[in-house]
């Protein structure tokens, strides 16, 4: 979890210690922090952040041009999709560039007179957060910046108007062309900020895109679309059900849950040794995730570990766990009492109860002795690998986490052994 957003004075203090102060003019006068963090139409000669890495120093200046190109402030032959792909690939491959990209985006979305450019800068930030997180030391700074824009649309519109009025007397032809682009284009900035805020919280925990395969154009497009169309991964159960209302209005369970579960069984998962314990190829899991988010299940799947890994990921990434946080203490208090454990399930909100019962029914198939002989995954092993995806301990104390992990596993084991899920058969 992230700390509370730091104050503006703390952000200014952080900037004074970490910004690589630029100079200008023949006397090489230092540029003020406020100018360093305001929109710039020119290029930069050195990185925004202090670094001793020569490669980072060179790449940072080139990346600033890419940021300007994506935002429409610099001409380029590449379309914006490819500009975004090159940008996120550089940062995904080179960890030292990530904070540099985020500070460049903060700069280019501050005192920006063109609303379209401003919106595209926020869009690139949202796309980037789908692939990698900032460093822990920069995390609070970025969160503080995003937080200040969660409800700032009127202030931004007024600020742009004031900036334009201020520059009106000095406007050149090129500036006139820029001024004409100040009309509202794209989404409200608060929409981007709210998405980025949630995404930052999530990526700080998950760490972003994993695997060896570099980001693809399809993933970049998907990351952009997710701003308006919530992903089936990382959303709340209510959001997921609302999203599937048009396509599957009669379904009482999330389509993604039932489809992935059925795929695991269709590919013989209940006869596969180490199912749920042995991870599927991460790049193939990522590829399947993209397709599932477009309501497609490919026919080419052959390894049950791929949908099994993605199913675990779906449970783990839910905005709120299947068993909501307010029931957590009750679960770990009744980890040895079968009747009390079953009683907790009956107290859950209807949607959570159905989703949990479907999961338990699914795991009960694997817990059958005949299948355990093949999978080597008995009820204890199943509870061990699935409990972290259903219950989330909020403590930061390692001792409490360790102790509660055992109780979480035991609670889920009680449900697999004792919960009657016969009513779930045939439910979708």
N, C-alpha and C positions, 0 to 999 in steps of 0.2 A: 504494500500500500504506500501511497505517496504522502509526504508531509503536507500540512496546510500551505497554500500558496504564500510565498515570501512577500514581504512588503516592498513597495517601490523603492524605498531608501535602501533596503537590503539588496535589491536588484542593481541599483546604481553602484553600491559598494562592490558587488560581485563583478560588474562590468569594469570598474576601475582597476581591479586586480587581474582580470583575465583578458581584456581586450588588447590586441596588438595595435597600439595607437599609431594612426597614419599621420603623415605630414603632407603639406601642400605649399606651392609657391617656391620661389628661388631661395627663400630663407628657411625653407623646410620647417615651417611652423606646424606645431601639433594640432590636429583636428580635435575639436571638443568631443566628449563622449556623446552628447546629444546629436551632433552632426555625424558621428561615426555610426549612430543607430537611427539614421533617417535615410529615406529613399535616395538612391544615387543613380543618376542616369549614365555616368561614365563607368570606366573599368577600375579595378583595384590592382595595385602593384604588389601587395602582400596580403597574407591571410588576415581575417578578422580576429582570430584568436591566436594567442601566443603559442608557438610550436617550434621545435628545433629540427623536426623531420623535413628534409629537403623535398621529398616527394610530395608531402602534404602541402608545403609552401607553393610548389608549382601547380598542383592540381586544384588548390583552393581558388586561385585566380581564374583558372579555366572554368571552374564550376560556377563562379559568379556570373560569367557570361551565359552559362546554361540557364541559370535562374532568371536572368534578364530576358533570355529568349523565350522561356516558358511563359513569362508574365507579359510578353508582347512589347517589352521595352527595348529589345534589340532584334534586328532582322536576322533571320536564319533560313537556310534552305530546308532544314528538317521540319517535319510537322511536330506539333506539341507532344503527341504521344511518344515519339522517338526521343525528343528532348528529355521528357520525364524518365524514359527507360534508361538513357545514358546516365542521367543524374543519380537515380536510385541505385543503379548497378555499381557506379563508382563508390558510393557510400557503403553499400552492402558489402562490397569486396574489401574496402579499406576503412576500418573502424575509426581511424583518426580523422576522417573527413565528416563524420556524422554531426558532431556538434557544430562544426564550421558551416555545414549546410543550414542547420536550424538557426544559427545566429545571422546568417545572410538573409534568410527568409524573414526573420524578425526585422532586420534593417529595411528590407524592400517593402514591407507592409506597414511601415511607420512613416507618417507624413507623406503618404502617396496620394497625389492629386487625381489619379485616374482610377475610377472605381473598378473598371474591368481588370486592370493590372493588379489591383489590390485583391480582388476575388480570386484571380488565378494564382497569386502568391499563396493565399490560404489553401487553395486546392492542392498545390504542390506539397504543402506541409502535411495535409491530410493523406495524400498518396504515400509520402515518405514514411509516415508513422505506421503504415501497413507492413513495412519491410524491416525497419530497425528502430531501436529506441535511442534517445540521447544517452550520454554517459550519466552515471549517478550524480556527479557534481554539477552537471548542467540541467538535470531533470527539474529541479525546483524552479530554476530561472525560467525555463520554457513554460512550465505549468503556470507560473505567475503571469507571464505574458498572455497566454491563452485565456486564463481566468478573467483578466481585465476586459476581454472582448465578448464574454458570454452574453451580455445584454447591452450592447454598445452601438446599435445601428443608428439611432438618432444622433448620437455624439459624433460618429464617423461621418455621417452625411453633412453635419454642421461644420465639422473640422475641415473636410474637403472644400466646402464652399468658402470658408475663411481663407484657406491656403490659396485658392484660385483668385479670390478678390485681392489678396495681398500681392500676387504676382501679376495681376492684370496689366499694370502700367509698364511692366518690363517684358511683356510677352513678345517673343520673336515668332516668326512664321512656324517654326517647328513646334514651339510651345503652343501656338494657336491650334495646331493639329492635335496636340496632346490634350489641350483644354476641351476640345470637342468630344473627347472620350470620357468625360467625367460623368456622363449620365449613367444611371443605374443599369448595370449589366450583370447577369448571373444571380446567384443566391444572396440573401442577406449574410453579412459577415458573421452574425451570431450563429447562423446555421453551421457554417464551417467550424467556428470556435467550439460549439457544443460537441460536434462530432470529434474534433481533435482532442478535446478534453477527455472524453470517454476513451478514445483510442490510445491516448498517452497512458492512462491508468492501466489499460490492458497490456500494451506492449512493454510497459515497465516490468510486468510479471512474466509474460511469455517470451520476451526477448526478440520478437519479430520472426521473419522468415528463416527457416532452418533448411538444412540440406546442402548438397554440393552444386545443384543446378542454379545458375544465375537467374535473376528476375526475368520474366518474359513480358512481351507486349500484352498478352492476354491478362496477366496478373496486374499490370499497371492499369489497364482498362477496368478490370474488376474492382481495383482499389478506388478508382474515381467514382464508379457507379455506386459503390457502397455508401458514399456520402449521403445520397438521397434514398437509395434502396438498401435497407439494413440487411446485412449478411445473415444467413441461417446459423452462422457461428458467432458466438460472442454477444448475441442478443438475448432478451428475456424470453421466457416461454410464451408470454402474452403477445409480444411483438411477432414472434414466429407464427403463432396461430392466426394472428391478424393478417399477416402477409400471405398465408396460404388460403385465406378465406375465399378468394376468387377462383383459384384453381381446384381446391379440394374442400368445398363448403361443408360437406357431410362428415369430414374427418374429425374425430375427437382427440387424436394424438398427432404430434408433429410428424409430417411426412418424412423428414430427414431421419427421425428416430426409427420409424418402422421400416423404411427402405433399406437403410444400412444394416439393421438387424437381420432382415430377410436375406440380404446379400451374403452376410457371414454364414448363414445356414445353407443357402443355395450352393455356396462354394465348398461345403463340407467342413465348416469351421468346428463343428462339434466332434469331428474325428481328427482334428489337426493338433499335433503335439505342441504345447506351449501357447495355445491361442490366448490372446489378450496379454500374455507375458512377453512374447517375442514381437518386437515392433516390425511393422511393414516398412518397406523402403520409403524413406521420408519424401523423396522427390515424387514418387508415385502417389503417396498419400496427398501431397500438395496438389498434384494434378487432378486427383479425384475430388478433392475439396472444391476446386474451381468449378467442376462440372456439376456437382451436387448443388452448389449455390445457384446454378442455372436450371435447377429442377431436372437434371439428367443423370441417369445411371448408365455408364457405358456397358456394352455387351462383352468387352474384351477382358474383363477382370478374370483372373485365374487364381490369385493368391488370397485366401480368406483373411490373412493378416492385414491386408490393405484396408478393406472396409472396417475391420475390427479396430485398427488403430485410429481411423477417422471417427468411429463411433465414440471411442473413449475421449477423443479430442472434443467432440461436440458436447458431451456431458461436462467435461472439465472447463470449457470456455463459456458455458452459459453465464449470463450476466449475474444471475443469482443461482446458487446451486439447486438441484432438484429438490433437496430437502432445505427449505428456506432457513435463513440464519436464526430466526427467532425460535426454531425448534431444535437448534444444535445442542443446547445444554440438556434438554430432555432426552435426546438420543444417547448422549454419552453417559447419562445417569442411569439409563436402563439397558446398558449393553449386555447384561447377563440375564435379563428377565424377558423371556419370550412373549408373554402376554402384554407386558408394558411396551415392548418394542413394537408389536403389532398395533397396539392402541395409538401410538404416536402417528402411524401411517393414516389412521382414520381421522386424525385431527388436521391433516394437511389440506390446503386449498384443493378444490376438485381437480384442477388441471395437474397440479403437482402430484396428487395422489395417483391419478391415472398413469402419468409418465413414469413414476417410480414403480408402480405395480407392473407395468409393461416390462421395465428393466429387470425386475426381480423374476418375473415369469420367464424371461429370456435366459437369465442366468441359471434358473432351475433346470433348464434343458441340459446345460453343460454339467450340472451337478449330479446328473443321473450316473449311477455306478458304471454302466456300460460305456458311457462317454468318457468318464474320468480315466478308465483304463487306457484309452487312446490319447487323451489330451494331457494326461499327468497334471491336470488342473482340478484339484478337489475343491470342496466348498471353502476351505481356508484360503487357498490360493486365489480363488475367484474374488473372495471378500477383500483380500489384500490389494489386488490390482484395481478393483472398482471403487472401494471406499473413498479414496481421495477425489474421485470424480463426482461424488454425491454429497459429501460433507466437507466444509471448509472451516478449519480452526483459525480464529482471528487473532490468537495470541502471538506475540513476538518472542516469547520465552521458549528457548529450545527444550527445556525440561517438560513444559506443559504440552508442547507440540508432540514430543516423543511419547508421552503418557497417553495423550488423546488419540494418537494414531492407532494404538492398540485397541482402544475403546471403540473407535470408528469401525475398525475391521470386525470386531466382535458384534457390534450392532448390526452391520450389514449381513454378517453370517446368520444371525438370529432370523432376519427377514427371509433369507434364501431357504432356510430350513423350515420355518414355521408359518410364513405368510401364505394365506390361501389366495392364489391368483387365477383360479380356474375361470373367473368371470371375464378375464381379459382375452381369452381365445377368440379369434375372429375380429377383434376390435381394431380399427384403424383410425 
